[in-house]
Amino acid sequence: MKKLTVILLILAFASLIALIASVTSVVYFKSMILKTDVIPMDIAIGDHIGLNVNNSMLHFGMATPGGSSKRFMKLENKYSFKIKVAFQTYGDMAQWVQIINSSVVLRPNESRKVTFAAKIPNNVSFGNYTGYAKIILRGAEFCFKSI
């Protein structure tokens, strides 16, 4: 009888462990970085304005000191959950570039246009200036994950 009780207790304990392992869920915030892209930027400063419609990078064309130029980027969420998009700029022209709508949260399959606006200082010398826009995609919602 003692042997049967011990066996039943071991089986009950093993079943309980298996049940807990299969049912347990952990709530976590999908804030991890999903993707990071670095996109080159450039602008030429001269005595006239000029366009550069090439969309291989953020080409701001040619502008005059004190002038401005804009480029647009379409963001699209291909994930099945909300994402948050953050931006950082680096390089010679980083201080000149303002990202309008820089705090972006996109629902699944949602898209949005973001504006990159370069405002050139009055005292800048003629020449070519470069930089980078870093785009960081993070998850932006609570999720349940079975463990």
TAHU-V577769 format. One record per residue. RES is the residue in three letters. OMEGA is omega in whole degrees, 0 to 359 (999 if undefined). Layout:
res & omega
RES & OMEGA
RES & OMEGA
//
This chain:
res & omega
MET & 178
LYS & 181
LYS & 180
LEU & 179
THR & 179
VAL & 179
ILE & 179
LEU & 178
LEU & 178
ILE & 178
LEU & 179
ALA & 179
PHE & 179
ALA & 178
SER & 179
LEU & 178
ILE & 180
ALA & 180
LEU & 180
ILE & 181
ALA & 183
SER & 185
VAL & 185
THR & 175
SER & 178
VAL & 175
VAL & 177
TYR & 180
PHE & 182
LYS & 180
SER & 180
MET & 179
ILE & 180
LEU & 184
LYS & 175
THR & 175
ASP & 174
VAL & 184
ILE & 179
PRO & 176
MET & 172
ASP & 175
ILE & 175
ALA & 177
ILE & 182
GLY & 183
ASP & 176
HIS & 179
ILE & 179
GLY & 181
LEU & 171
ASN & 185
VAL & 177
ASN & 182
ASN & 178
SER & 177
MET & 178
LEU & 176
HIS & 178
PHE & 178
GLY & 178
MET & 179
ALA & 178
THR & 175
PRO & 183
GLY & 181
GLY & 180
SER & 178
SER & 181
LYS & 171
ARG & 183
PHE & 178
MET & 177
LYS & 176
LEU & 180
GLU & 179
ASN & 179
LYS & 179
TYR & 181
SER & 179
PHE & 179
LYS & 173
ILE & 174
LYS & 181
VAL & 177
ALA & 183
PHE & 172
GLN & 177
THR & 182
TYR & 172
GLY & 183
ASP & 187
MET & 186
ALA & 182
GLN & 182
TRP & 189
VAL & 174
GLN & 178
ILE & 181
ILE & 188
ASN & 185
SER & 175
SER & 188
VAL & 170
VAL & 182
LEU & 172
ARG & 178
PRO & 179
ASN & 177
GLU & 175
SER & 181
ARG & 177
LYS & 178
VAL & 181
THR & 172
PHE & 183
ALA & 178
ALA & 176
LYS & 187
ILE & 177
PRO & 180
ASN & 188
ASN & 182
VAL & 179
SER & 174
PHE & 179
GLY & 179
ASN & 182
TYR & 184
THR & 177
GLY & 180
TYR & 171
ALA & 178
LYS & 181
ILE & 184
ILE & 177
LEU & 177
ARG & 172
GLY & 184
ALA & 177
GLU & 176
PHE & 179
CYS & 174
PHE & 180
LYS & 178
SER & 176
ILE & 999
//
